[in-house]
Amino acid sequence: MVTTAAHSPAPVRACTHTPECPSAHDLDRDAAHVLISHPEQGWSLLCNGVVLFEDTGELLPDGSSIAARRHELLTASPHRK
């Protein structure tokens, strides 16, 4: 059986929160709820499909990545230098 785009199922949406969490492509994507947390390994899975790393780097559901913003965060917090 061949599945075409017209007959493919709709993507499953992990977020069932009200109001809905930001999507993986929104600027505030980090505000989504945590589904799975592994602090001992340094990462968490958010309900929008984003893997958030301890160093603030991110892996988006489409496989693209967002570089860590550690320097940016340290600059904003002089007491952490």
C-alpha positions as CSV (number, residue, x, y, z in Angstrom):
1,M,0.0,0.0,0.0
2,V,1.3,3.4,-1.0
3,T,0.6,6.4,1.2
4,T,0.4,9.8,-0.5
5,A,0.5,13.2,1.2
6,A,-3.2,13.5,0.7
7,H,-3.8,10.3,2.7
8,S,-1.1,10.6,5.4
9,P,-2.3,11.0,9.0
10,A,-2.2,14.4,10.7
11,P,0.9,14.9,12.9
12,V,0.4,14.0,16.5
13,R,0.5,17.1,18.7
14,A,2.2,16.4,22.0
15,C,1.0,19.6,23.7
16,T,-2.4,19.3,25.3
17,H,-2.1,22.3,27.6
18,T,-4.5,25.2,27.7
19,P,-3.4,27.6,26.5
20,E,-1.3,25.7,24.0
21,C,2.5,25.9,24.6
22,P,4.6,27.8,22.0
23,S,5.6,25.8,18.9
24,A,9.2,24.7,18.3
25,H,9.6,27.6,15.8
26,D,8.3,30.4,18.2
27,L,10.9,32.6,19.8
28,D,9.6,31.6,23.3
29,R,9.8,27.9,22.5
30,D,11.7,27.3,25.8
31,A,8.5,28.2,27.7
32,A,6.8,24.9,26.7
33,H,6.2,22.3,29.5
34,V,8.8,19.7,30.2
35,L,7.7,16.1,29.3
36,I,10.9,14.3,30.1
37,S,13.8,15.6,32.2
38,H,17.2,14.0,32.6
39,P,19.2,16.6,34.6
40,E,21.9,14.0,35.2
41,Q,22.5,13.9,31.4
42,G,21.9,17.6,30.9
43,W,18.8,17.6,28.7
44,S,15.0,17.9,28.8
45,L,12.3,17.1,26.2
46,L,9.6,19.8,25.9
47,C,6.1,19.1,24.8
48,N,6.7,21.1,21.5
49,G,9.3,18.5,20.5
50,V,12.3,20.6,21.4
51,V,15.3,19.0,23.2
52,L,16.7,21.6,25.6
53,F,20.2,21.2,26.8
54,E,21.7,22.4,30.1
55,D,24.0,24.8,28.2
56,T,20.9,26.4,26.6
57,G,21.5,24.7,23.2
58,E,18.5,23.3,21.5
59,L,17.6,20.5,19.1
60,L,14.4,21.2,17.1
61,P,12.1,18.5,15.9
62,D,13.1,19.0,12.3
63,G,16.7,18.2,13.2
64,S,18.0,21.7,13.1
65,S,19.9,23.1,16.1
66,I,20.2,26.3,18.0
67,A,23.6,27.1,19.4
68,A,24.1,27.5,23.2
69,R,23.7,31.1,24.4
70,R,25.9,30.7,27.4
71,H,28.1,33.8,26.7
72,E,25.0,35.8,26.1
73,L,23.5,34.7,29.4
74,L,26.7,35.4,31.3
75,T,27.0,38.9,29.8
76,A,23.4,39.6,31.0
77,S,24.3,38.4,34.6
78,P,27.6,40.1,35.7
79,H,27.5,38.4,39.1
80,R,28.0,35.0,37.4
81,K,31.3,35.9,35.7
